[in-house]
Amino acid sequence: MDPLNPFAERVLDLVERIPPGKVMAYGDIAEYLGEGGPRQVGKVMSTWGGGVPWWRVVHADGSGAAPDHLRECLTHWREEGTPLRGERVDMRHARWDGRPAGHLADPSADFQ
C-alpha cells in the first residue's frame, strides 16, 4: 500500500466528520478541500478508506461507492437514517455541506 500523503489525510479527516445520516459526493469533498477532483478523492477512498465511514461518500447521483458494496451501503444508510430514494441516497436531503450541525446558512436569520 502507498504511504498516506497529506491530501489523503485531509480527505480521510473530512470523511470522518460527515455526520451519520449525511453524505458527500466525491466531487463535494474535492470542492470543500479546494484541491484534487472526484477521481483523486476516489483513489484515496479505494486505497485508505476502509477505516472511515466510507459509505458516507457517494457518487453525485446518490449511488454507493461500488456496486459490489451496495448491500453493505444500504445497511449502513438505513441504520443511520440516511434519506433514500430506492437504493440510492436522496442527495437533496442527505448532502452535507461541511458545516457543523445547527449552523445556519444565513447568519442574519439569527435575528428574525
C-alpha distance (Angstrom), angle and dihedral (degrees) to the residues before:
residue distance angle dihedral
M1 . . .
D2 3.79 . .
P3 3.80 117.4 .
L4 3.80 115.0 -98.1
N5 3.80 110.6 -97.6
P6 3.83 127.9 -156.9
F7 3.83 93.1 -101.2
A8 3.80 90.6 52.3
E9 3.80 90.3 49.2
R10 3.81 90.4 53.7
V11 3.81 92.3 47.8
L12 3.80 93.3 49.3
D13 3.81 92.3 45.3
L14 3.81 90.2 53.8
V15 3.81 93.0 46.5
E16 3.81 89.5 52.8
R17 3.83 88.9 55.8
I18 3.82 96.0 53.1
P19 3.81 103.4 112.2
P20 3.81 120.9 -122.5
G21 3.80 109.7 -89.6
K22 3.81 92.2 28.9
V23 3.80 132.7 90.9
M24 3.78 141.4 -169.5
A25 3.78 126.2 -150.4
Y26 3.78 118.9 -126.5
G27 3.80 89.5 -107.5
D28 3.81 91.5 48.4
I29 3.78 89.5 58.8
A30 3.80 93.1 49.6
E31 3.81 90.8 47.3
Y32 3.80 92.5 47.7
L33 3.81 91.2 50.4
G34 3.80 92.2 43.2
E35 3.79 92.4 -131.9
G36 3.77 142.1 80.4
G37 3.76 123.0 10.7
P38 3.80 139.8 -110.0
R39 3.80 93.1 -73.2
Q40 3.80 93.3 51.3
V41 3.81 90.6 49.3
G42 3.81 89.0 47.9
K43 3.79 90.4 52.6
V44 3.81 90.7 52.0
M45 3.80 91.4 48.7
S46 3.80 94.2 47.3
T47 3.80 92.0 48.1
W48 3.81 103.6 38.5
G49 3.82 107.3 4.2
G50 3.80 98.7 100.2
G51 3.80 92.8 92.0
V52 3.80 96.8 53.5
P53 3.83 131.3 59.8
W54 3.81 91.8 -80.7
W55 3.83 92.7 171.5
R56 3.82 87.8 71.2
V57 3.82 89.6 67.3
V58 3.78 111.3 77.9
H59 3.77 142.5 162.4
A60 3.81 116.6 -87.8
D61 3.82 89.9 -102.6
G62 3.82 91.1 58.4
S63 3.78 96.3 -105.7
G64 3.78 118.9 138.7
A65 3.75 126.5 -97.9
A66 3.80 96.5 -94.2
P67 3.80 132.0 2.5
D68 3.81 91.2 -124.8
H69 3.82 89.2 58.8
L70 3.81 96.5 49.5
R71 3.79 95.8 107.2
E72 3.79 92.2 50.4
C73 3.82 91.4 45.8
L74 3.80 91.2 51.4
T75 3.79 91.0 50.2
H76 3.81 92.2 52.0
W77 3.83 93.4 42.8
R78 3.79 92.2 50.9
E79 3.81 92.9 46.1
E80 3.81 90.2 51.3
G81 3.81 95.3 43.6
T82 3.79 93.7 -117.8
P83 3.83 109.9 174.8
L84 3.80 108.8 -108.3
R85 3.78 138.8 -169.3
G86 3.76 103.6 -158.4
E87 3.80 107.2 -54.9
R88 3.80 94.7 -17.6
V89 3.76 133.2 78.2
D90 3.80 114.7 -102.0
M91 3.79 95.4 -121.2
R92 3.79 93.6 -167.5
H93 3.80 90.9 63.2
A94 3.81 103.6 25.6
R95 3.81 103.6 43.1
W96 3.81 112.2 115.3
D97 3.79 118.4 -149.7
G98 3.80 96.5 -159.7
R99 3.79 96.3 -104.1
P100 3.79 119.8 126.1
A101 3.80 116.4 -98.8
G102 3.79 112.2 -86.4
H103 3.81 93.2 27.1
L104 3.79 111.5 136.5
A105 3.79 118.7 -131.7
D106 3.82 89.6 -142.6
P107 3.82 112.3 44.9
S108 3.83 90.8 -162.0
A109 3.81 88.0 64.6
D110 3.83 86.7 78.7
F111 3.80 89.1 73.8
Q112 3.80 99.6 50.8
